[in-house]
Amino acid sequence: MLDYDVSLETDPYTVTTEYGSTLAVNASIDYDNVDFPNVIYYNKGTKILLKNIGIFLPVVMIGLIGNFWVIYVLKSNRYIRTPTNLIVGNMAVADSLSLLMHPCFIFVYDYFQNYQLGSIGCKGEGPLECSILMASVISMSAITYDRLISILLPNETRINQTKAKIVIFCTWLIGIVLSVPLAIFRTYKERQWKNFDETYCTENVVVINVYWYVIITVLVWLPLSIQIICYSAIFIKLNRYEKMLVKSFSNHQLGYKKSAAKMMFIVILTFMVCRIPYTAFIIYRHSLLKSKKIASSASVTNLVNGLYHTLWFTSKYLLIVNAALNPLIYSATNISFRNAFKKTKLWQWLIPKTKENRIKRVIKEKAQISPTTEAAKCNKKIFYIFKRKQNIKSVGGQEPSTKEVEVVYNTKL
């Protein structure tokens, strides 16, 4: 989505060499009579290629399996297609596209010295990447918000099937609209040096340098703020619920709040680790442009090594890791998804009936050994996304309590 191979073209023309020093040349330079200022390597060789494949391939394969699993479960089970799960499915589609396309673009930028995708790729690659990332992160924010209103607000305010389809449409529409500047302000160029035919994709840094802050706000800071606010509100609600249950269940210890807090922490921490480095990269890039005094420059080209490449590569890689982890966080931990998968033909093929019956028998025997209390039943249901009032019976021979306690049911956070 963002040019990696950059040196800095200004008027007068300035080129960043391999080691970061600058070469000032008159704007009317005759490139045919001047050697290319960077080291010419064409590509980085087989060793680097194999190393990158080893880094990306496991993440991509795990992510594709996880996201295709989510899509398959939703396609195979009509009853699992709740409004929230439809949005989860939309995020899985976006993450699958991200895992398929983004590594290819990273390889093109990192492996070759020249830009290989031509004018069409220069205009289309950035908007394509950006719109996919935005569709995923907006879906994630919608899921987080739906979890909040399912616990704090009445059922009537929840997202229904129609609203879910509107949300899905809007995730892609917003992503495409916000990505349009990348197509407008990027240009494919060719330049003939004395000893090298250079091709590169450049962007207007006057406009795009400001635009990138809009992008990281949508991709990082806005969804992160939504997650922190929503999950904090959910935790406060669960804390109040626990206090009400403790009064009814004497000294019985409830573990659902600790489990919920752990899941919320994992969700937020994963997002921060995978997204904030991209913010650091954009900020560093901006400072690099300012330090070269090219705030009014019309383009960015060629090669910058060192910290720039490290931040670029790491931030891009972590975005792919995030796409691979999303199905694990939002679907694999959801018991309704797992139960729905057990009813699919794929499960029946993987786990024959005889083996499945044996597993059920073992689970049943364990259940008979471990008696289940009323409190434990409530604990199991704490993550369902609808509300109702339930009469809580007392434990230990005490008189039944007619006090109504609000029990929150649903999917894992």
C-alpha positions, 0 to 999 in steps of 0.5 A, a space after each residue: 500500500 505504501 512505497 518501500 523503494 524510496 529516495 527523495 526527488 525534489 527541485 533541485 533533484 535530490 537522491 538518497 544513496 544506499 547509505 543515506 547520504 544525499 546527492 543534489 543535482 540540477 533539475 535539468 539533469 540529463 539522466 542519460 549521461 549520469 550513472 544511477 546513484 544507488 547500488 544496482 542489484 535488480 533483485 535480492 537473490 534466492 536466499 532472501 526470497 526463500 527467507 521471506 517465503 519461510 517468514 510469510 508462508 506459515 502465517 498465510 497458510 494458518 490464516 487462510 485455513 482459519 478464515 476459510 473455516 469461518 466462511 465454511 461454517 457460515 455457509 454450511 449452517 443456516 442457524 449460525 448466520 446471526 447478524 453478528 456472525 455475518 459481520 464476522 464472516 465479512 471480516 473473514 472474507 476481507 482477511 482472506 483477501 488480505 492474506 492472499 494479496 498483501 504478501 505478493 505486493 510486499 514481495 514485489 517491493 522488497 525483492 526487486 529494485 525496480 517497480 514491477 507492476 506497471 502503471 495499472 499496478 501503481 494506480 490499483 495496488 494501493 487502493 486495493 490493499 487499503 480498502 481490504 484493510 479498512 473493510 476488515 477493521 470496520 467489521 471488527 469495530 462493528 462486532 465490538 460495538 454489537 457486543 457492547 449494546 447486546 449487554 448494556 442496551 435492550 434487545 431492540 437496539 441490536 443489529 438485525 439481519 438487515 442492519 448487518 447487511 447494511 453494515 457489510 456494504 458500508 465496510 466496503 464502500 467506506 474502504 473504497 472511498 477512503 482509498 481513492 486518493 491513492 489512485 489519484 495521487 500515485 504515478 508510474 514513472 520510468 527514467 533512463 540513466 546512463 547505466 540503469 533503466 529505472 521504473 518506480 511508483 511515486 506519490 504526491 507527498 504534499 497531499 498523501 503525506 497528510 492523507 496517511 494520517 487519516 488512514 492510520 486513524 481509521 486503521 488503528 486509532 479509531 478501532 482501538 479507541 472503540 475496543 477500549 471503550 466498549 470492552 471497559 464498559 462490558 467489564 464494568 457491567 460484568 463486575 456489577 453482575 458478579 456482585 449481585 450473584 455473590 449475594 445470592 451464592 454466598 461464598 461461591 467464587 465466580 470465574 467468568 469475570 476473570 475469563 472475560 477480562 483475559 479475553 478482552 486483554 488478549 483482543 486489545 493487546 493483539 490489535 495494539 501489537 499488530 497495528 501500532 507499528 504501522 503508525 510508527 512507520 507512517 510517523 517515521 516516514 513523515 519525519 524522514 520527508 521533513 528532514 530531507 526538506 521535501 515537504 513540497 516535493 512532488 514525488 518519492 522514489 528509489 531506495 531507503 535502507 536501514 530503519 525505514 526498511 525495518 519498520 516498513 517490513 515489520 509493520 506490513 508483516 504484523 498486519 498480515 499476522 493480525 489477519 491470520 489471528 482474527 478467526 482464532 480470536 473472534 470465531 474459534 473461541 466461540 462455542 456456537 461456531 465450534 458446535 456448528 462445525 461439528 454438524 458439517 460434512 467436513 467434521 463428519 469426514 474428519 471425525 467418524 461416527 464411532 470416534 465421535 461417539 467415543 468422545 461424547 461418552 468420555 465427556 459424559 463420564 467426566 460430567 457425571 464425576 463433576 457435579 454442576 451447580 446452578 452457579 456454574 450453569 450461569 457461568 457457562 452462559 455468561 457470554 451469550 449476546 442476549 439478555 433475559 431475567 432469571 430467578 437464581 436459586 440458592 445453594 447449600 439448602 438455603 431458601 430459594 431467592 426470588 430476586 431477579 438477576 440480569 444474566 448476560 448470554 452469548 458468544 465469547 468475547 
